[in-house]
Amino acid sequence: MQRRQFLTAATGLATLAAAGADAGAAWAEGAPPRAEDDAKAARAWNADRRHLPTKFGDIAYVERGAGPVALFLHGFPLNGFQWRGAFDRLSPHRRCIAPDSLGLGFTRVAPGQGVTPSDQADMLAAFLDALKIAAVDLVANDSGGAVAQIFVTRFPQRVRTLLLTNCDVEPDSPPPALQPVLALAREGTYPDQWLVPWFKDPKLARSPEGFGGMCFSDPSQPTDAAIAMYFGPLVATAASKALVNAYTLGLDPNPLAGIEASLRRCAVPTRIVWGMADDIFDKRSPDYLAAILPNAKGVRRLPKAKLFWPEEYPDVVAEEALRLWGG
């Protein structure tokens, strides 16, 4: 198949979001990040990044603010930079922490360590232990939402509230749109076929056939800075590409198989916000979650938003989080 066929075969990626501390003024209500401000945000994010040693590897993370901890879980193939705009708005209210998942971003994975959603949930518990954090308000998007569901059922005492955006659910994991990506990952070629071309050509990444067209409602997104932040570390070496393929393959078979029974017992207050223009995840999923979670606090639908809407609408993330947190 030609590259364009790969790019148009389906939409099976996941998650992008917000901006850095010195770019907050550019994020007017509903406005996407501007290129010049996002470049500053990337420099600030890189400057703030730390690495925390754990048995899973050295976990890259950024934190800002003080007080009770809010933990932000990014999607695939993104990293914590997705939440920069949410950090601008919420760090006055919480100690906001965004770790990079095993196999994505700038986290250095321990030799032989798995990178499945189950591994990610256990890593987060060890990460919080190392930081001496007992409980968090959890905010998640895309594959990060799958990890959040595993985490909240495995460690319910460690989650005060849960804010879920477009993500996997048990009946839709992996979604059909991910099948072309899984096929390439099985061949060991997913990063070279999709991520490398997008990294080298941001205009292609923003095209209707590219990452932007798949996952963003604004054709100016993602910015050059965001593309470099997300894809740069993933395509840097053969080892990093292998981890991306491994992360992808960890999404099949269904990592949420059998979780519904546990979610039905979940007492954590949960709010669901869903971009209804998303062509990757099933539009029935937010109602499914609201029906099975006994402490669900309703669903908000964003008619024009796609999968990675938290990057374009960080004001919505902040508004919903503060309402859920009682702040």
Secondary structure, 3 states (H helix, E strand, C coil): CCHHHHHHHCCCCCCCCECCHHHHHHCCCCCCCCHHHHHHHHHHHHHHCEEEEECCEEEEEEEECCCCEEEEECCCCCCHHHEHHHHHHHCCCCEEEEECCCCCCCCEECCCCCCCHHHHHHHHHHHHHHCCCCCEEEEEEEHHHHHHHHHHHHCHHHEEEEEEEEECCHHHCCCHHHHHHHHHHHHCCHHHHHHHHHHHCHHHHHCCCCHHHHHCCCCCCCCHHHHHHHHCCCCCCHHHHHHHHHHHHCCCCCCCCCCHHHHCCCCCCEEEEEECCCCCCCCCHHHHHHHHCCCEEEEEEECCCCCCHHHHCHHHHHHHHHHHHCC
